[in-house]
Amino acid sequence: MDVRRVVVVGYEAAELLDIACVTTPLIVANVAAPPPPYQVELVTPGGRPVTCGTGLTIHAQGALERVTGPLDTLLVTGGVGHEGAAADRGIVAHVRRLARECRRVASVCTGAGVLAATGVLDGRRATTHWQWARTFAVRYPAVSFDPDPIFVRDGRVATAAGVTSALDLTLAFIEEDHGGEVARAVARELVTYLQRPGNQAQMSMFTAAPPPGDGVVRRVVEHITSDPGGDLATAALARRAGVSERHLSRLFLRQLGVTPGRFVRRARTEAAAQLLTTTRLPMAAVAARCGFGNAETLRQAFLDHYGVPPSHYRSTQSARSS
């Protein structure tokens, strides 16, 4: 079996979990699939120890500047130091150079900002931590940032969302490289699910963010999430809020970045997802309870939001949460 060389790029104030959620599954895979399939190296500028954002100091196995290809996988971590790393011409230049010398390029969390600074993500779809998606979209307009999925694959480039999504992406890499049995063995050793599907949302509508600052929007959001099966047409919501439809739409766009209609559709889809994985209600009953006209409308909403039909979501997510 050929050894796959994986280089993980760290820097000052990188996130320790970003690093560990990549390196640990790969090292476990070396035990699960001998002979060792992965040679894992953490490299930093100058090969110096770096203090992670959590305050712990870690040592590197090598200097970023001295790494040469060919590589199997290059992965850039995120962390509170990502902006400094993206502004460091040396780091950006060496990441760009190594990206040309490897089979697979990836980033975790805000490491996408470093990859975007190299131009590697230009013309591609990518994800990052939901808190930074809008900022990166403005800063790097050549990249199509999607804040929803936990990871995105676009050709040979992969980007994972916040922190522990690195574990999902790494398990996906292991399964791709060595098959499902090896990936399952690693997941069992780590006491985790095999992997969440990449198109699973980073955030639920019901837990994602604190209530909007605008009192009108906050009251409307509370009404939507507490009664997804009710009359949630924009006109009805505007009447309830005592404002015009146009004004309500402006408030939603300013506070939440979506129209009331899109917010309602997402809230209903996520409410249906919760019912699908926690009850045995038939599909038509789930659709009715969550405000969808019929099971086909629910199916279309699931395909748009999760990329899979509700039947597939129920069978996979219920199994993983049992």
N, C-alpha and C positions, 0 to 999 in steps of 0.2 A: 504494500500500500504506500503510495506516495505521501510524503509529509507535506501538509499544507501550512505554509508560513503566514501567520496572521500578525500584523503590526497594529497595535493600538496606540494612538497618539494622545498623550496627556500634556498638560501645561499647568502653570500656576493657577490655583483655585479651580481646578477641574472638579467634577463631581465624583466622589469615590464610588457611589453606586453605579454610575454610568460605566466605570471601569470594571467593577466586580461582576456586574450582570452580563458582561461579555466574556471576561477571562475565565470565570469559574465554570460555566457550562462547557467551555472548550476543553479545559483541563479535565473535567469529569468525563468528557467524551474520550479522552485518551485512555481512561481506565475501562470505559464501557466498550470500546472498539479497538483493542490492541491489534497490531502494533500502533503506537501513538500517531493519530492522524493529524494532530495540530502541533505546530511549534509557535507558541504565543510569546510575543515580546511587547512590553510596555516601553515606549520611547518618549523622551521629552527633549525640549531644546537643550543642547549641550550635554544631554544625559544626566542632568542634575536632578536631585530629589525635588519633588514638588509638594507644597502644602495644599491639600484639597480644601474645598470650600467648607468642609466640616471641621477643619483644623488639624486633621491627621496628616502626617507626612509619609509619603511613599517613595520608594526608590525605583529608578528605571533600570531596565536591562540594556539600554543603549541610547545613543544620541540620535535624534531625528535627522540631523544633518549628515550622518554617516551611513544611514540606511540606504541600501541599493536593492534594486529588483533583480529578478522578478519576484513578486509577491503573489500570494493567493488572495488575501483580503487585507485591505487598509481600512481602519475604522477610526474616526475622529470622535472623541468624547465631548460632552458638553459640560456645563457648570457655570458658576458665577463669573469665572474668568474668561468666558467665551468672547466677550467683546474685545478684550485685550489681545486674545489670540488671533482674532480675525483682523485686528489692526496691525499685527506684527508681520512685516513683509517677509521675514525669514521663515516663519512658520507657514504662511500662506504659500510661499514659493516651493517649499519642500513638500508640502502636502500635494500641491499641484503636480510636481514632478513624480512623486510616487504613485499618484492616481493613474498616471499613464503607464505604469509598470506593474499593474496588478490586474487580476481577473475580476475582482469584485471590490467596490468602494462603498463605504457606509458611514453613517453618522448616527449619533445618539443625542436626542434632546437638542439643546442649543448648539451642539457641534455642527448642526446644519448651517449655522451662520458662518462657520469657518469654511465648510465646503462651498457654500455659496460665494464666499469671497474669492475662492480660487477659480470660479467660472465653471466648475465641474457640474453644477446643477442647472446651468443655463439651458432653457428649453425643456426642462423636465418638471414632472410633478413631484412634490416632496412634502414631507410633514416635519413638524418640530413640536416642542412643548406649546400647548395651546396659548400660554400667556405671551409667547413671542411670535406667533404666526403672523399677526397683522403687522407688527413692526418689520419683520423680515420681508413680508410681501411688498412693503413700501421701499425698503432699503435695497432689495434685489428684485426689481420688476421683471427680470428675465426668467425668474423661477416661479412656478405655479404652486404656492404653498397652500396646503389643505390642512386645516387645524383639527379635523375630525379623526382620521384613522390613527391606530396605534403604531402602524408602520406602513410604508409605501415602497413598492418595488417598481422601478422604472428602468428597464433594461438591466445593466450590470450595476446600477446605483440603487442603494437602499437607504432610506432614512427612517429612523425610529423616533417616536414622540418622547414624552417625558420619562426619564429615569428608568423605572422598571420595565418599560416596554422594550428596553434593550434585551431583556431575558427572552421575550417572545421572538424578537428578530433573530437572536442567536440560536434558539431552538429551531427556528425555520431554516437557518443556514445548515445546521447539523443534519436535519432531515433531508435537505436538498443534497448534501454531500455524501451522506452515508445511509440514508434510508430511515424509515419510520421506527424500526426496532431500536436502533441506536438512540434516536431522539427520545423515544419513550423511556429507555433505560436512564438517560440523563435526567429527564423530568422526574422519574421516580426517586432518583438519588437526591435531587434538590427539593423533593416534596412539593412539587408544583404541577400545575396542569401542563399537558404537552405543549400547548400554546394557544393563546387567544388568536382568533383570525385577525389578520392585519387590518381588515376593514371595520373591525369593532371600534366604536367611538371611544375617544379618550375620556370624554366626560358625558355623564348623563345630564339631561336637562334639569333633573331634579336635585343634583348635587354639585353642578359645575361651578356656579358663581354665587356670590352674595346677592341679595335682592338689589335691583337697580336703584340708583340714587334718586331718580324721579319718582315721586309718590304715585302719580297716575300709572306709570309703567309697572311699578311694584304691585299695585293692587290688581292690575289686569293679569300680570304673570301669576299671581297667587290664585286668581280665579281660574285661569287656564289649567294650571297643574293640579288643582284640587278637583276639577270636574272636566276631564278631557272628553267625556261623552256628551257634554252639553252643547248648546248653540254658541259656537265660537266664531261665527262669521265676523269679519272686521266691523261690519255695520253694528252688529249686536254688541260687540266689545266696546265700540266707540260710544254707543248709547249708555252702556253701563258706566263708562268712565266720565260721561258728561262732556265729551269733546267731539270734534268732527273726525271723520275717518282719515282725512288728510293729515290732521294734526297728530292723531294717534300713530299713523305710519311714520311720520317724521320723528316722533319721540322714540319709537322702537328702533328705527335705524340709528338714531344718535346714541341710544343707551345700549342696544344689544347687537347692532350691526345686521339685523334682519327685519323683514316686514312682519306685521302681526300674523299674516297668513302662513308664512314659512315657519314662524315660531310655533304656531298651533299644530302644523303638520308634524314637526319634529317632536313636540310634546306628546302628541297622540301615538306616534310610532314608538317612542320610548316607554310609554305607559303600556302599550300592547306587548312590547318585549318583556316587561316585568311580569305581565299576566301569563305569557307563554311559558316562562321558565319557572313560575311558582304555582301554577294551577293546571288542571287538566281540562279547562274549558275548551269546547270545540272552536275551530277557527272563526266560524260565523259569530259566535257569542263574544269572542274577544274583539272582533271588528266592531260589533254593535256597541259594546261597553266603552270602547275608546273613540267613538265618534266617526268611524268609517262606515260608509254606506253598505258595504258588503265585503266578503272575503277577498275579492279580486282587488278592490281598492286598497285594502290592507297589504296585499301582496306587492302591489306596485310601490307603495310607500316604503316597504321593507327593502325592496330591491334598490330604490333610490338612496336610502339612508345607510343600510348595512351591506349592500351588494349581494345579499343572499335572500331567498324566499323565507317567509316566516316558519314554514315547516322545517327547513334546514336549521334555522336559528334555534328553534325549540329542541330539536334532537341533539344538537351539539352543545348548546349552552346549558341545557338541563343536565346533561350527562356530566359536564365539567363541574357543575355546582352541586352535584349529589355526593 
